[in-house]
Amino acid sequence: VTVAERSTILSGGDDVTLLDLADRLLEKGVCISGDIVISVAGVDLVYLSLRALLASVDTAIALQLGPEFR
Amino acid sequence: VIYLYGAVDDGPAAARAFESDAGAPADGPGPVRVIESAPIACLVGDGRPERTDHIESLVDHDRVLNQAMTACTVVPFRFGTAVRDRAELAGRLDSGAVSWPDLFDRVRGRRELALRARPAGRCGPERPARHGREYLRERAGRSTPPALETLYQAMASAAVGAVGELDGTGALKASYLVDEEGIDWFCAQLTATQTAVGGLEVSLTGPWAAYSFVGTSHAASDQKAVR
């Protein structure tokens, strides 16, 4: 199921769906060790770069939907 | 490096779901495969996603979990979780920090739905409280937090589990754990509740893997109060 298909299934737009996806993958899910993300070289950079990307996405969404959806 | 997508309760069934290359993310960490590592099996890829700074990496991770969920129960790992080798994986999984049977029981046959709601027609940020006529006029023109609380609680009663928060702007972000066969009914309930409460703009996305209900902070009885 793609992001677009999810939006079709229920009532969110693509942008909202993308934010919901990011909320879940970056903040939730089983974390089997607190330091595991930074225990492998480079993976911590994945996290940071995605964070930066999401900040940009948040800004774009806010302009479109209003800051309530950040 | 072994990249971890999720834990599965039926390794052979999960493996069959990825027998063709269709489930492998184009820029992901290699073909998806299953590693049996007591007490569970894991969906893994070798290495890390190549496009690690791209939002598609998130979409790929989620797509793998969705494909696996067509065949078995999946407990999603947090994005970016990786281990050096199988020995480290075994140690992490068997550390006792996570009760895998409890997690699988909690999410089996269930999916997560994501709800966002805000007072209708409010486009600007929440401003500091004002005084006098302007404040009263502003307040009269918008729904109040109890409307969001009513919506949240009504939907929590229609779900197996619920977690939610009001963000700094007064918008509700909530996650609901719902039986797969009850998703349509949940959506109908949401529509009815939104109509009954009135004055709210609502979006609902999913179904997702149960990301919000596999944290160690969740008790056996899932939270149903807005934090």
Boltz contact constraints between the chains, C-beta under 6 A:
constraints:
  - contact:
      token1: [A, 1]
      token2: [B, 66]
      max_distance: 6.0
  - contact:
      token1: [A, 3]
      token2: [B, 59]
      max_distance: 6.0
  - contact:
      token1: [A, 6]
      token2: [B, 205]
      max_distance: 6.0
  - contact:
      token1: [A, 10]
      token2: [B, 204]
      max_distance: 6.0
  - contact:
      token1: [A, 10]
      token2: [B, 205]
      max_distance: 6.0
  - contact:
      token1: [A, 10]
      token2: [B, 206]
      max_distance: 6.0
  - contact:
      token1: [A, 11]
      token2: [B, 203]
      max_distance: 6.0
  - contact:
      token1: [A, 11]
      token2: [B, 204]
      max_distance: 6.0
  - contact:
      token1: [A, 12]
      token2: [B, 203]
      max_distance: 6.0
  - contact:
      token1: [A, 12]
      token2: [B, 205]
      max_distance: 6.0
  - contact:
      token1: [A, 16]
      token2: [B, 203]
      max_distance: 6.0
  - contact:
      token1: [A, 17]
      token2: [B, 205]
      max_distance: 6.0
  - contact:
      token1: [A, 20]
      token2: [B, 114]
      max_distance: 6.0
  - contact:
      token1: [A, 20]
      token2: [B, 205]
      max_distance: 6.0
  - contact:
      token1: [A, 21]
      token2: [B, 58]
      max_distance: 6.0
  - contact:
      token1: [A, 21]
      token2: [B, 62]
      max_distance: 6.0
  - contact:
      token1: [A, 24]
      token2: [B, 211]
      max_distance: 6.0
  - contact:
      token1: [A, 25]
      token2: [B, 58]
      max_distance: 6.0
  - contact:
      token1: [A, 25]
      token2: [B, 61]
      max_distance: 6.0
  - contact:
      token1: [A, 25]
      token2: [B, 79]
      max_distance: 6.0
  - contact:
      token1: [A, 26]
      token2: [B, 79]
      max_distance: 6.0
  - contact:
      token1: [A, 28]
      token2: [B, 211]
      max_distance: 6.0
  - contact:
      token1: [A, 28]
      token2: [B, 212]
      max_distance: 6.0
  - contact:
      token1: [A, 29]
      token2: [B, 76]
      max_distance: 6.0
  - contact:
      token1: [A, 29]
      token2: [B, 77]
      max_distance: 6.0
  - contact:
      token1: [A, 29]
      token2: [B, 78]
      max_distance: 6.0
  - contact:
      token1: [A, 29]
      token2: [B, 211]
      max_distance: 6.0
  - contact:
      token1: [A, 30]
      token2: [B, 75]
      max_distance: 6.0
  - contact:
      token1: [A, 30]
      token2: [B, 77]
      max_distance: 6.0
  - contact:
      token1: [A, 30]
      token2: [B, 214]
      max_distance: 6.0
  - contact:
      token1: [A, 31]
      token2: [B, 78]
      max_distance: 6.0
  - contact:
      token1: [A, 32]
      token2: [B, 92]
      max_distance: 6.0
  - contact:
      token1: [A, 33]
      token2: [B, 92]
      max_distance: 6.0
  - contact:
      token1: [A, 36]
      token2: [B, 81]
      max_distance: 6.0
  - contact:
      token1: [A, 37]
      token2: [B, 80]
      max_distance: 6.0
  - contact:
      token1: [A, 40]
      token2: [B, 1]
      max_distance: 6.0
  - contact:
      token1: [A, 40]
      token2: [B, 82]
      max_distance: 6.0
  - contact:
      token1: [A, 43]
      token2: [B, 80]
      max_distance: 6.0
  - contact:
      token1: [A, 43]
      token2: [B, 82]
      max_distance: 6.0
  - contact:
      token1: [A, 46]
      token2: [B, 52]
      max_distance: 6.0
  - contact:
      token1: [A, 46]
      token2: [B, 80]
      max_distance: 6.0
  - contact:
      token1: [A, 47]
      token2: [B, 80]
      max_distance: 6.0
  - contact:
      token1: [A, 49]
      token2: [B, 53]
      max_distance: 6.0
  - contact:
      token1: [A, 66]
      token2: [B, 123]
      max_distance: 6.0
  - contact:
      token1: [A, 67]
      token2: [B, 125]
      max_distance: 6.0
  - contact:
      token1: [A, 67]
      token2: [B, 169]
      max_distance: 6.0
  - contact:
      token1: [A, 68]
      token2: [B, 118]
      max_distance: 6.0
  - contact:
      token1: [A, 68]
      token2: [B, 169]
      max_distance: 6.0
  - contact:
      token1: [A, 68]
      token2: [B, 171]
      max_distance: 6.0
